[in-house]
Amino acid sequence: MPKMTLNAYRCQNGHLTYPEHELCPECGEAQDETVDLAEEIGEVVTWTTSTATPPGVRQPNTLAIVEFSADGESVRAIGQVVEGEEVEIGDEVRPVYAEELRDPDAGIREKESQEWDGYRFEPA
C-alpha cells in the first residue's frame, strides 16, 4: 500500500491551513506547498462525542480538533478518535490511517464517487 498523507497546505507567507483552500484565508496568496502531518504529534484542543451520526458512521463517534505545529506555524485538523480510546483537552495524539472511516454501503451517494479512507487520532 502506498504511503498515505495527511496534508496541510502552506502559502508563500508560511501560513498553514487544513483542509486546502485555493487562496490562503489569512493573506490571500496561493497555497502551493504541502506539509504532511501523518507522522506528527498534535495536541487535542477540544473533543466531543456524537451519538446521532450520519448513515454509515459509527455510533457513538468521538471527534477531536487537534493542533499541529510545523516550522513555527500551527494548524488544526478535525477527525475521529480511534474506537475504544478516550482523549482529553491537552492530550498528545498521532494520526492513524484508516481504510474506512464510514460504511460505504450505508451512504446515500454511489460508493465509487466517494473516498472512504482517512485518518483517525490515537493517544501518543
LOPA-296309 format. One record per residue (C-alpha): residue number from 1; residue in one letter; x, y, z. Coordinates in nm, 3 decimals. Layout:
<node><i>NUM</i><aa>a</aa><xx>X</xx><yy>Y</yy><zz>Z</zz></node>
...
END
This chain:
<node><i>1</i><aa>m</aa><xx>0.000</xx><yy>0.000</yy><zz>0.000</zz></node>
<node><i>2</i><aa>p</aa><xx>0.138</xx><yy>0.345</yy><zz>-0.087</zz></node>
<node><i>3</i><aa>k</aa><xx>0.219</xx><yy>0.584</yy><zz>0.197</zz></node>
<node><i>4</i><aa>m</aa><xx>-0.086</xx><yy>0.794</yy><zz>0.279</zz></node>
<node><i>5</i><aa>t</aa><xx>-0.054</xx><yy>1.162</yy><zz>0.362</zz></node>
<node><i>6</i><aa>l</aa><xx>-0.241</xx><yy>1.399</yy><zz>0.589</zz></node>
<node><i>7</i><aa>n</aa><xx>-0.162</xx><yy>1.723</yy><zz>0.413</zz></node>
<node><i>8</i><aa>a</aa><xx>-0.181</xx><yy>2.073</yy><zz>0.550</zz></node>
<node><i>9</i><aa>y</aa><xx>-0.127</xx><yy>2.348</yy><zz>0.294</zz></node>
<node><i>10</i><aa>r</aa><xx>0.114</xx><yy>2.643</yy><zz>0.306</zz></node>
<node><i>11</i><aa>c</aa><xx>0.118</xx><yy>2.974</yy><zz>0.118</zz></node>
<node><i>12</i><aa>q</aa><xx>0.437</xx><yy>3.166</yy><zz>0.030</zz></node>
<node><i>13</i><aa>n</aa><xx>0.399</xx><yy>3.367</yy><zz>0.354</zz></node>
<node><i>14</i><aa>g</aa><xx>0.419</xx><yy>3.049</yy><zz>0.563</zz></node>
<node><i>15</i><aa>h</aa><xx>0.056</xx><yy>3.030</yy><zz>0.680</zz></node>
<node><i>16</i><aa>l</aa><xx>-0.082</xx><yy>2.676</yy><zz>0.717</zz></node>
<node><i>17</i><aa>t</aa><xx>-0.440</xx><yy>2.560</yy><zz>0.663</zz></node>
<node><i>18</i><aa>y</aa><xx>-0.628</xx><yy>2.233</yy><zz>0.674</zz></node>
<node><i>19</i><aa>p</aa><xx>-0.808</xx><yy>2.144</yy><zz>0.461</zz></node>
<node><i>20</i><aa>e</aa><xx>-0.670</xx><yy>2.305</yy><zz>0.146</zz></node>
<node><i>21</i><aa>h</aa><xx>-0.802</xx><yy>2.637</yy><zz>0.021</zz></node>
<node><i>22</i><aa>e</aa><xx>-0.729</xx><yy>2.777</yy><zz>-0.322</zz></node>
<node><i>23</i><aa>l</aa><xx>-0.615</xx><yy>3.100</yy><zz>-0.158</zz></node>
<node><i>24</i><aa>c</aa><xx>-0.479</xx><yy>3.142</yy><zz>0.194</zz></node>
<node><i>25</i><aa>p</aa><xx>-0.760</xx><yy>3.269</yy><zz>0.421</zz></node>
<node><i>26</i><aa>e</aa><xx>-0.508</xx><yy>3.478</yy><zz>0.614</zz></node>
<node><i>27</i><aa>c</aa><xx>-0.328</xx><yy>3.668</yy><zz>0.336</zz></node>
<node><i>28</i><aa>g</aa><xx>-0.495</xx><yy>3.572</yy><zz>0.005</zz></node>
<node><i>29</i><aa>e</aa><xx>-0.184</xx><yy>3.415</yy><zz>-0.152</zz></node>
<node><i>30</i><aa>a</aa><xx>-0.200</xx><yy>3.084</yy><zz>-0.339</zz></node>
<node><i>31</i><aa>q</aa><xx>-0.132</xx><yy>2.773</yy><zz>-0.133</zz></node>
<node><i>32</i><aa>d</aa><xx>0.136</xx><yy>2.594</yy><zz>-0.330</zz></node>
<node><i>33</i><aa>e</aa><xx>0.317</xx><yy>2.377</yy><zz>-0.075</zz></node>
<node><i>34</i><aa>t</aa><xx>0.206</xx><yy>2.077</yy><zz>0.131</zz></node>
<node><i>35</i><aa>v</aa><xx>0.316</xx><yy>1.973</yy><zz>0.479</zz></node>
<node><i>36</i><aa>d</aa><xx>0.249</xx><yy>1.607</yy><zz>0.567</zz></node>
<node><i>37</i><aa>l</aa><xx>0.118</xx><yy>1.576</yy><zz>0.924</zz></node>
<node><i>38</i><aa>a</aa><xx>0.085</xx><yy>1.194</yy><zz>0.912</zz></node>
<node><i>39</i><aa>e</aa><xx>0.398</xx><yy>1.137</yy><zz>1.124</zz></node>
<node><i>40</i><aa>e</aa><xx>0.348</xx><yy>1.434</yy><zz>1.358</zz></node>
<node><i>41</i><aa>i</aa><xx>0.221</xx><yy>1.451</yy><zz>1.716</zz></node>
<node><i>42</i><aa>g</aa><xx>-0.058</xx><yy>1.701</yy><zz>1.784</zz></node>
<node><i>43</i><aa>e</aa><xx>-0.242</xx><yy>1.828</yy><zz>2.091</zz></node>
<node><i>44</i><aa>v</aa><xx>-0.616</xx><yy>1.792</yy><zz>2.150</zz></node>
<node><i>45</i><aa>v</aa><xx>-0.774</xx><yy>2.139</yy><zz>2.158</zz></node>
<node><i>46</i><aa>t</aa><xx>-1.127</xx><yy>2.010</yy><zz>2.218</zz></node>
<node><i>47</i><aa>w</aa><xx>-1.335</xx><yy>1.698</yy><zz>2.159</zz></node>
<node><i>48</i><aa>t</aa><xx>-1.694</xx><yy>1.578</yy><zz>2.154</zz></node>
<node><i>49</i><aa>t</aa><xx>-1.885</xx><yy>1.254</yy><zz>2.117</zz></node>
<node><i>50</i><aa>s</aa><xx>-2.170</xx><yy>1.240</yy><zz>1.866</zz></node>
<node><i>51</i><aa>t</aa><xx>-2.447</xx><yy>0.988</yy><zz>1.927</zz></node>
<node><i>52</i><aa>a</aa><xx>-2.654</xx><yy>1.092</yy><zz>1.624</zz></node>
<node><i>53</i><aa>t</aa><xx>-2.423</xx><yy>1.021</yy><zz>1.332</zz></node>
<node><i>54</i><aa>p</aa><xx>-2.476</xx><yy>1.024</yy><zz>0.953</zz></node>
<node><i>55</i><aa>p</aa><xx>-2.555</xx><yy>0.696</yy><zz>0.776</zz></node>
<node><i>56</i><aa>g</aa><xx>-2.259</xx><yy>0.457</yy><zz>0.790</zz></node>
<node><i>57</i><aa>v</aa><xx>-2.068</xx><yy>0.643</yy><zz>1.063</zz></node>
<node><i>58</i><aa>r</aa><xx>-2.014</xx><yy>0.451</yy><zz>1.385</zz></node>
<node><i>59</i><aa>q</aa><xx>-2.218</xx><yy>0.534</yy><zz>1.695</zz></node>
<node><i>60</i><aa>p</aa><xx>-2.105</xx><yy>0.682</yy><zz>1.922</zz></node>
<node><i>61</i><aa>n</aa><xx>-1.839</xx><yy>0.872</yy><zz>1.729</zz></node>
<node><i>62</i><aa>t</aa><xx>-1.578</xx><yy>1.071</yy><zz>1.919</zz></node>
<node><i>63</i><aa>l</aa><xx>-1.425</xx><yy>1.361</yy><zz>1.725</zz></node>
<node><i>64</i><aa>a</aa><xx>-1.129</xx><yy>1.579</yy><zz>1.820</zz></node>
<node><i>65</i><aa>i</aa><xx>-0.984</xx><yy>1.906</yy><zz>1.698</zz></node>
<node><i>66</i><aa>v</aa><xx>-0.608</xx><yy>1.863</yy><zz>1.707</zz></node>
<node><i>67</i><aa>e</aa><xx>-0.342</xx><yy>2.133</yy><zz>1.675</zz></node>
<node><i>68</i><aa>f</aa><xx>-0.016</xx><yy>2.052</yy><zz>1.498</zz></node>
<node><i>69</i><aa>s</aa><xx>0.295</xx><yy>2.266</yy><zz>1.472</zz></node>
<node><i>70</i><aa>a</aa><xx>0.519</xx><yy>2.284</yy><zz>1.166</zz></node>
<node><i>71</i><aa>d</aa><xx>0.809</xx><yy>2.527</yy><zz>1.128</zz></node>
<node><i>72</i><aa>g</aa><xx>0.669</xx><yy>2.765</yy><zz>1.388</zz></node>
<node><i>73</i><aa>e</aa><xx>0.319</xx><yy>2.775</yy><zz>1.239</zz></node>
<node><i>74</i><aa>s</aa><xx>0.023</xx><yy>2.592</yy><zz>1.386</zz></node>
<node><i>75</i><aa>v</aa><xx>-0.266</xx><yy>2.427</yy><zz>1.205</zz></node>
<node><i>76</i><aa>r</aa><xx>-0.574</xx><yy>2.246</yy><zz>1.332</zz></node>
<node><i>77</i><aa>a</aa><xx>-0.742</xx><yy>1.937</yy><zz>1.192</zz></node>
<node><i>78</i><aa>i</aa><xx>-1.064</xx><yy>1.765</yy><zz>1.292</zz></node>
<node><i>79</i><aa>g</aa><xx>-1.107</xx><yy>1.390</yy><zz>1.287</zz></node>
<node><i>80</i><aa>q</aa><xx>-1.242</xx><yy>1.080</yy><zz>1.453</zz></node>
<node><i>81</i><aa>v</aa><xx>-1.070</xx><yy>0.933</yy><zz>1.758</zz></node>
<node><i>82</i><aa>v</aa><xx>-0.969</xx><yy>0.567</yy><zz>1.731</zz></node>
<node><i>83</i><aa>e</aa><xx>-1.255</xx><yy>0.347</yy><zz>1.856</zz></node>
<node><i>84</i><aa>g</aa><xx>-1.223</xx><yy>0.250</yy><zz>2.221</zz></node>
<node><i>85</i><aa>e</aa><xx>-0.982</xx><yy>0.534</yy><zz>2.301</zz></node>
<node><i>86</i><aa>e</aa><xx>-1.058</xx><yy>0.837</yy><zz>2.516</zz></node>
<node><i>87</i><aa>v</aa><xx>-0.897</xx><yy>1.178</yy><zz>2.487</zz></node>
<node><i>88</i><aa>e</aa><xx>-0.895</xx><yy>1.492</yy><zz>2.699</zz></node>
<node><i>89</i><aa>i</aa><xx>-0.803</xx><yy>1.852</yy><zz>2.621</zz></node>
<node><i>90</i><aa>g</aa><xx>-0.423</xx><yy>1.878</yy><zz>2.618</zz></node>
<node><i>91</i><aa>d</aa><xx>-0.359</xx><yy>1.511</yy><zz>2.533</zz></node>
<node><i>92</i><aa>e</aa><xx>-0.097</xx><yy>1.434</yy><zz>2.270</zz></node>
<node><i>93</i><aa>v</aa><xx>-0.227</xx><yy>1.227</yy><zz>1.977</zz></node>
<node><i>94</i><aa>r</aa><xx>-0.095</xx><yy>1.091</yy><zz>1.650</zz></node>
<node><i>95</i><aa>p</aa><xx>-0.278</xx><yy>1.036</yy><zz>1.320</zz></node>
<node><i>96</i><aa>v</aa><xx>-0.350</xx><yy>0.673</yy><zz>1.234</zz></node>
<node><i>97</i><aa>y</aa><xx>-0.454</xx><yy>0.577</yy><zz>0.880</zz></node>
<node><i>98</i><aa>a</aa><xx>-0.796</xx><yy>0.408</yy><zz>0.843</zz></node>
<node><i>99</i><aa>e</aa><xx>-0.904</xx><yy>0.243</yy><zz>0.519</zz></node>
<node><i>100</i><aa>e</aa><xx>-1.269</xx><yy>0.303</yy><zz>0.601</zz></node>
<node><i>101</i><aa>l</aa><xx>-1.400</xx><yy>0.595</yy><zz>0.809</zz></node>
<node><i>102</i><aa>r</aa><xx>-1.759</xx><yy>0.500</yy><zz>0.733</zz></node>
<node><i>103</i><aa>d</aa><xx>-1.950</xx><yy>0.210</yy><zz>0.580</zz></node>
<node><i>104</i><aa>p</aa><xx>-1.964</xx><yy>0.274</yy><zz>0.203</zz></node>
<node><i>105</i><aa>d</aa><xx>-2.279</xx><yy>0.058</yy><zz>0.173</zz></node>
<node><i>106</i><aa>a</aa><xx>-2.473</xx><yy>0.290</yy><zz>0.406</zz></node>
<node><i>107</i><aa>g</aa><xx>-2.405</xx><yy>0.616</yy><zz>0.219</zz></node>
<node><i>108</i><aa>i</aa><xx>-2.662</xx><yy>0.797</yy><zz>0.010</zz></node>
<node><i>109</i><aa>r</aa><xx>-2.417</xx><yy>0.850</yy><zz>-0.278</zz></node>
<node><i>110</i><aa>e</aa><xx>-2.263</xx><yy>0.597</yy><zz>-0.513</zz></node>
<node><i>111</i><aa>k</aa><xx>-1.971</xx><yy>0.415</yy><zz>-0.348</zz></node>
<node><i>112</i><aa>e</aa><xx>-1.745</xx><yy>0.479</yy><zz>-0.645</zz></node>
<node><i>113</i><aa>s</aa><xx>-1.795</xx><yy>0.856</yy><zz>-0.616</zz></node>
<node><i>114</i><aa>q</aa><xx>-1.663</xx><yy>0.883</yy><zz>-0.260</zz></node>
<node><i>115</i><aa>e</aa><xx>-1.336</xx><yy>0.838</yy><zz>-0.076</zz></node>
<node><i>116</i><aa>w</aa><xx>-1.387</xx><yy>0.631</yy><zz>0.240</zz></node>
<node><i>117</i><aa>d</aa><xx>-1.037</xx><yy>0.639</yy><zz>0.387</zz></node>
<node><i>118</i><aa>g</aa><xx>-0.860</xx><yy>0.896</yy><zz>0.600</zz></node>
<node><i>119</i><aa>y</aa><xx>-0.708</xx><yy>0.945</yy><zz>0.944</zz></node>
<node><i>120</i><aa>r</aa><xx>-0.821</xx><yy>0.897</yy><zz>1.300</zz></node>
<node><i>121</i><aa>f</aa><xx>-0.637</xx><yy>1.015</yy><zz>1.610</zz></node>
<node><i>122</i><aa>e</aa><xx>-0.499</xx><yy>0.792</yy><zz>1.887</zz></node>
<node><i>123</i><aa>p</aa><xx>-0.323</xx><yy>0.885</yy><zz>2.211</zz></node>
<node><i>124</i><aa>a</aa><xx>0.051</xx><yy>0.919</yy><zz>2.156</zz></node>
END
